[in-house]
Each structure stands twice: as structure tokens, then as C-alpha cells.
Amino acid sequence: MIRKEKIALFGGTFDPIHKGHLALAKLAHFQIELDRILFIPCRQSPQKNKAPAANAQQRCDMINLVTKTLDWGELSRIEIDRNTPSFTWQTSLYYSRQFPQCELYWILGTDQWKEIHTWAEPERLRKRLTFIVATRDGEEVEERPGWRHITLPFENEANATQIRSGESKAEWLTAPVAQYIETNKIYS
């Protein structure tokens, strides 16, 4: 029997992408034997009122700096290039049509998993995706009847809010991303 290709969609603001995102993607890639992970920066999250500090092109550039060294990771501009807020169900529909013979996953944290029922069109998500739920501090993952999920214990202190505010530790960023932020004076 031929194994279906496993593709994970990793959405977020990525403002900026940091080593925590990268560590989670690597862990998911190896633990779940994913073939590809698509990093999908959103234009504007429907769950957030505030626009990202870095513009769309800057966030894409930073993701490209990180993924160019990964043979399994790549940038997807699908949500950045959409003029409306980014809805996960639209992205999952697009990729289910692009890759009908593949298994599709969505990487998220327990905070998002707890709120998934409030996302637009949750039933479409339930039918289309298996969720990779990253837990912290031994959190329990709530069971959702009819939903497929894999629990992935994960610990990392990197925090994009602290990076933007200048409170971060330099080791939270890859060297190319740190240099890009400094050169372009994105968060200063």
C-alpha cells in the first residue's frame, strides 16, 4: 500500500517567525513523519483587532530566511495575498483541492484548540483536517467528538510579543532573521 503524503499547514501571524515556531515545526515533522510543512502567514487574523507590526512582505521574507534551509518547509502566500481576513476553512479548502490524495494537518496550540469551535466554519475544518495540538506545561487536550487530533507535548519560551517589544532574548531568533529585523528596523 502506498503511503499518502502528509502535509501540515502552520498558520499564524509570524510577527516575527522565531525559534519556537521552528522548533515546533521540526518536532511535528519528525514525530508525525510529515512530508511538508507550509508556513502560512495571515494578512489579518479575524481573531485579532490589531494589524501585525511587520508588513506582509517583511513577514514573508523572514519566513523564507528560515525555510530556505529546510527541505520540508516552505512559505505559502495564500493568506497574505487574500484581500480579506484570513479564514482557516478557506485555506484548508484550497489545499484539499490542490492535494486531494494527501493527508492534511493543521498545527496549533492548545489555546487555539480550545477556541476552534468559534472559528468560521468549524465543521468544514473538522471534516478536512487532523489537528496537531502543541501542549505546554503538561496541559490536557480537550477531546472533541468527531475531530481528529494528535497531541504533541512542546516546551519553548520564545515569544513574539516580547521580541516586538524589545524584551526578547537574542537566542529566540535565527541569525538571518535577527539581522533582517535590525537592518529593516522593524520593531524599533
Summary of the structure (lengths in Angstrom):
residues: 188
radius of gyration: 16.1
end to end distance: 53.9
largest distance: 53.9
contacts: 554
relative contact order: 0.20
helix: 38%
strand: 19%
